Amino acid sequence: MLGTVVALAGASLAPAASADEYHRPLADRLREAIVAQNFKDVIDLTPPEPGARSAGKREKYDASPAELMNKARSLTAAAAGKPLHQTPNMDAAIIELDVLGRPKSVANVLLSPQYPNGVVVPVTQKGLSTDQVRYRWWDDTEWDVNGGKGTVDVLPGRENAAIDFSSPYPASVLKLMVGFGVLRLADQGKIDLDADYVYAPNPVRPACGGPTVKKIRQHFDEMITKSQNESTCSLIKLIHDHNAWGEVNQTFADLGMPTLMVTGTLPGNGGQWIGSNMSGLDTAKLLLLVNGGAGVLWTTDKGKPVTRNELSSSSRKFFQETLAGQGHNEMLSTPNWCGRDYPTQGIPQQVPSRWIKPDGTVTVGDAVYDRDVRPCNDAAEVTFAHKTGWVDTTGSDAGIVKSLRGKDNRNYIVVVFCNLGTDYVDANRPADPPGVYPVLYTQKYAQLGKAIDTIMKNL
C-alpha cells in the first residue's frame, strides 16, 4: 500500500497527513547512501574568490571532447584547488517499479548546506508529487557566497513550503524534455521523424553549429546517445518553428510535473539553455511515463489520471531504445572505463554494442575510451537506459534500470542532479591516459550509483 514519505534528519517537518508511510525504508536508505559519500573531501578547482566563477545565470553547454582533453590537464591539479567549503546541492529520486512498470515505492532526498544530513521529501500517494519544497533557480554565485541559498522561485505559491532548495542546473538531462516535445509533435502529426529537417540557424551560434540537413530521427539519436549539442539546438529550434514550447511546458504542468520547463531558448538557432529546470522527482515521473507501465501511473492534483498514452506506443518505444543506446556511461555507471582502478564501478550496466569496437574499446563520436569493456559486459547485471549531463557546476544522470535475464531482480528509475561538475575533483584523482576521454567528475557519483543499485537489489 502506497503512503507518504516524511522528512528525516536535516529538517523539522511534521509528518504528512496520510496514515500510511510511503516506503520509509527506501527513503531512509537513499538518504544514508547520499550522506555516506562524505562530499566534504571533494576538491573545488575554482573555489569562491572574486572572479573565480562567473556571476549570474551564464550560458552553459557541455564541453566538446577536445575542450575536455584540454581541461583534463587541470583536473589532476587538485593542489591548485581547495576542499569543498560547504555541502553540495543534490536532488536524488528513485521510483521502484513492479513487474507491470507501475510505481511500487518512491523516495526523494535533497542535500544542501541547509540540509547537510539530507532531508526526505514528503511525496503524495496518488500524485507522486510534493508541495513541500520551495524550488529556487540555480545560480553559481549564490551557491558559492550565499550559503547555497537561491533567491528566485521556480514555482509560484511555495513561499511557505517547509523545505527551501536551489535546484541544480540539469545540464544535458534537459534533453529528455526536448525529446518529449519532439515526440509530442510527432504524435500530433505535425512532424515526421523520418523527414529531413533543414537547420538554418540565424544567427549561427558556435555551440549549436552551422546549417545542417538531417533526419529528425537522427537528430534525436545524436542528442540522446552522444549528447550532441548541435542536434539538440536543431530540435529546440524545430519546436520553436511550430511555436510549441509554450504548449510543451504547459503539458508538463498539466501532467503534474510543474518543475520541468525549458524557457528562454532562442527561436533562431535553439541556443541559450540556461532557463531550463528539472527536479529529481518530476524527472523520474517523466521517465516513468516513457517507460510505459500499465494503467494509471499517477493522478494530478486536479484529478487528471496520467497514463503511458501521453506518448504513443511508437514514440515510447523509440524513446526507450534511444536511451538504451546511451554512449556516455560514466556517472552513476562507469563501464566505459572498465577495469580501471579509478573511477570505481557504479551501476553494473551493460555497454550497448553499437559503441564497442572489435578490440573491445568504446568510441562515442569524438570521445575515445581506452578500456576493453567486454569483461564488464560479461559481468553486467542490468541495462541502464539513461541520459547524463555535465558542465562545470553540474553532474547529472537519469534513467531506467532493468535486470538482465538471470540476474538479481531490480526494476527502477533513478535520477541524480548535483552541482559537483567538472570544477570538482577527488583529491586522489589520477591522470587520464593521453588522448583518452577524461573522467569528468568525482567518483563519488559512481559510488552512489553502486550503493543505490545494491539497495534496490536487496529490497
Order of alpha helices (4+ residues) and beta strands (2+ residues): alpha-beta-alpha-beta-beta-beta-beta-beta-alpha-beta-alpha-beta-beta-alpha-alpha-alpha-beta-beta-alpha-beta-beta-alpha-beta-beta-alpha-beta-beta-beta-beta-alpha
